[in-house]
Amino acid sequence: MDKGIELSDESAFTNPRSMLTVQPMEEIGDMIEQDLNIEAARATDGQYFDPLVPYYIAYTYYLRNSGKEVINVNYRLRIISSYKNVDKAIMVRYIQEDLATGEITDKLYSKVTDSNILFNEDIVQFLNGRMKKITIFIWFDGFLTTPDMLGGGIKLDLSYTVSTATID
């Protein structure tokens, strides 16, 4: 395989997959970003369940360039559906660590327009054999929620695609 990426919920990639699934939350409330237990979530491979603040999704996984070429990878988080306008209160924190260099990118996203795309970014010049450790947090911001959102829900889709394979 000349170009390819793999996902895994553990760094050894003993069971690499093309798709990972997060366990949906049955009951969720609003909260603020300061309530996130970032260190515990980043230290837990797979889905992290916070025993103190159970109102967010946190998931740590790994992305690997499994091909033979240097590639660019596009990653995009899209809102598939939203009930009771909860998409207006959704917040996403995306932390990406290059395991070869230790470089960490930490970004915060929210819905700012009528678009169903929360983010659309690129990993540029992703070297073959390299891995990224990614932790994603998703929650409803307590400063943005309203009483009419109670009982609402949202479905999201995060996808990764090889967008180019060029070397400068």
N, C-alpha and C positions, 0 to 999 in steps of 0.2 A: 504494500500500500504506500503510494507516494505522498498522499495528503490524507490526514485523518486526525480526529480528536476523540478522546475518551473521557468519560466521567466516572468517578468512584466516590463512595462515601468513606473511604479509608485510603491513606497515602500509599499503601503497598500495592494497590490496584490488583488485588487477588481476584476480584470479580468486577472488571470494568464493564460499564454499560453505556448505552447511547441515551438513556433516560433515567432520571432519578425522580422519585415522588415523595412529596412532603405529606405527612399525616395532617389532614385538615383539623382545625379546632372546632369543637362543638359549641363551646361557650367562649365568648371573647368580649372583653370590655375595652374601654379606651384607656390610654396611658400617655406618658410623656417619654421622650427619648432618654432622659436621665435614668429611667427605670430599667433600661436594658442591662443585662449582665454580660457585657461584651467579652470579658476575659474567660468566663466559664463556658460560654457558647463557642468561642474560638478554640478552646481546649477540648471540645467534645466533637468527635467525628460523627456525622449524621445529624439527626434532629436533636436539638437541646430543648428540654422542658424545664423552665425556671420554676423551682418550688415556691419562690416568694412572690413573683409577679407572673402569673400564668396567662397573660393577655397578649402574648406575641409569639410569632413563629421565628425560630432561629435554626439555621441549618448550615453545617459546615461540610464542604465537599471539595473534591480535587478535579482539576481539568488538566489533561496531559496532551501534548502534541505527540501522537503516536505514529505519525508518518515519517517520511524520510526527508521532507522539505521544510524550510522556514515558511511559515504561513502568517496571515493576518486572520484573526477570528472576530467576527461580529457577535455581540451578545445584546439581546433585546428582551425587555420585560413588557408584556402586553396585558392589558385588562381584557379578559374574554367576556365577562359579564359582571354587572354590579346591580345590586338590589337595594332600594331605599337610599340611593345616592351616597353610599359609603365610600365610593371611589374618591370623593372630594376630601376625605379625611385620611386616606391611605398614605403611609410613610414607609420608605424602604431605605435601609442602610446596607451598602454593598462594600465589603472589605475584601480586597484581593491582594494576596501576598505571593510574590515570585519566590519560590523555594530555593532557587539557585543564587539569587542576589540578596534576598531579604527585603527587597523594596516592597513597601506596603502602600496601596492606594485605598483610600477610605472616602466614599462618596455617599451623600444623602439625597434622596429623590422624593418628590411628591408630584401629584397631578397638578399641573399649572395651566393647562389649556383644556379644550374639549377633545383633545387627542386621546386615543386609548393606549398610547405608548408612554410608559413611565420613564424608560431610558432606552437608548440605542447607542451603544459604544463599541469601540474596537480595541482589541489587543493587537498591537502592531509588532511585527517581526518576532513572532513566537517561535523560538528555536525548537528544532526536533529533539524529542526526549525531555524537554523541560516541562515542569509542572507549576501550576498555580493553586494555591490554597484559597478557597473562597468561603466566606461566611456571609450569609444574607439574613437580614432581620426585616420582618414585616409586622407593622402594627397600625392601629387606628390612633391618630394623634388626638389627645384629649382637648387640645386647644381648637381643633377643627370639627369635632363631632357636634351634632345637634340631636335633640330628643327624638326627632322624626327618623333618625337613622337606626334607632333601637330595633333589633331583629333583622337587620340587613345582612347582606353577605356579598362576597366578591370571589371571583375566580380569576387567577392569573396564570400566565404562561411565560416561562423564561426559556429562551432558545439560544443555542450557539450554532453558528455556521462558519465554515471556512469561506472568507470573503475574497481573499487573494492569496497568491503564493509567489511573492516576488522578493528578491534580494536587491537592496540598493547598492 
